[in-house]
Amino acid sequence: MQHSKTKTRNSVKGTKFENCLAAQFYKNMKSYQLIHQLIDLVAELEKENQGREASLQDFTGFLLNKVGEPADNNHSTEVRFGDNDSTALNIAYQLDNNIGRLFVFMSRYAKSYIKKALEGTPLQTAEDFTALAILLTHQFLSKSELISHNLQEKASGTEVIRRLVASGLVKQWDDEKDKRSKLIAITEKGRSLLFEIFEHTSYVGTIITGKLTLAEKLTLQYLLQKLENFHLEHYQRKTIINKEDLKKVAAEVGAIS
């Protein structure tokens, strides 16, 4: 009897000790909320399976299915947002809107890094750099072709070309086949400058992809190329020129997905 009581006390002590360790572990975990959500999801899966023990494969399928459902509160990951307007937050965190917002942020990060790589050079913007890099791969282009390849509006693209010509990085001449058009090509000065800059823009590329693993980078590259193909087609066909076109194309994409 005494042995049984001692064993019970030791068991209780052990349980308290384990709970204490677990509590300390969770306290030090920055993702405690995520762990709590996972535990709740496991409980939900077991309830759905009527108490049958779930495997990792079961949980993976269950989790993927749950990800497709609207989340009750997925706002904690965005450090820029407050909590003043829940309706606005719910809109912002809709899956497509969330991805779009992250693209905008990534673009701004990339532009800021490229700007630093261009310090001390005649190139002022990322568009200056990409325009010159595109010309490096062509014998020559018309102005309109370069502006199109550089994904710019005519006015801003023309200003980029003006800066490049003024800096002696690009030369231009009349198109003999079309007197209304001018052809442009990179100069030796522009070529030399680009190869000086490439070292620093390579650092930019490394920083942009962060700490992704090789497998993650390959997956990201595949997905981004898939999106590039989609958007480039619309850009070249000029299918989105006003608000109504946005609505139309979004409806088409939504119907497919």
Residue pairs with C-beta under 8 A, 6 or more apart in sequence:
26 32
26 35
29 35
33 76
41 59
41 62
41 63
41 66
42 54
42 59
45 54
45 58
45 59
45 62
46 52
46 53
46 54
48 62
49 58
54 62
71 93
74 93
75 81
75 83
75 89
75 93
78 92
78 93
81 89
81 92
83 89
91 97
92 98
92 101
106 208
109 208
110 126
110 204
110 208
111 126
113 204
113 207
113 208
114 126
114 129
114 201
114 204
115 125
115 126
116 200
117 197
117 200
117 201
117 203
117 204
118 124
118 125
118 126
118 128
118 129
118 197
118 200
121 193
121 196
121 197
122 163
122 167
122 169
122 193
123 129
123 132
123 169
123 193
123 197
124 163
125 160
127 150
127 152
127 156
127 157
127 160
128 160
128 163
128 164
129 197
129 201
130 150
131 146
131 150
131 157
131 160
131 161
131 164
132 164
132 169
132 170
132 186
132 190
132 193
132 194
133 194
134 141
134 146
134 149
134 150
135 141
135 146
135 170
135 184
135 185
135 186
135 190
136 186
136 190
136 191
136 194
138 185
139 185
140 183
140 184
140 185
141 149
141 183
141 184
141 185
142 175
142 181
142 182
142 183
142 184
143 157
143 158
143 161
143 172
143 181
143 182
143 183
143 184
144 154
144 181
146 157
146 161
146 184
147 153
147 154
147 157
147 158
147 160
147 161
148 236
150 157
150 160
151 235
152 160
161 170
161 172
161 184
164 170
164 190
165 171
165 172
165 184
168 187
168 189
168 190
169 186
169 187
169 189
169 190
169 193
170 184
170 185
170 186
170 187
170 190
171 184
171 185
171 187
172 182
172 183
172 184
172 185
173 182
173 183
174 181
174 182
174 183
175 181
175 182
175 183
186 194
209 217
209 220
212 220
234 240
234 249
239 245
239 249
240 246
240 249
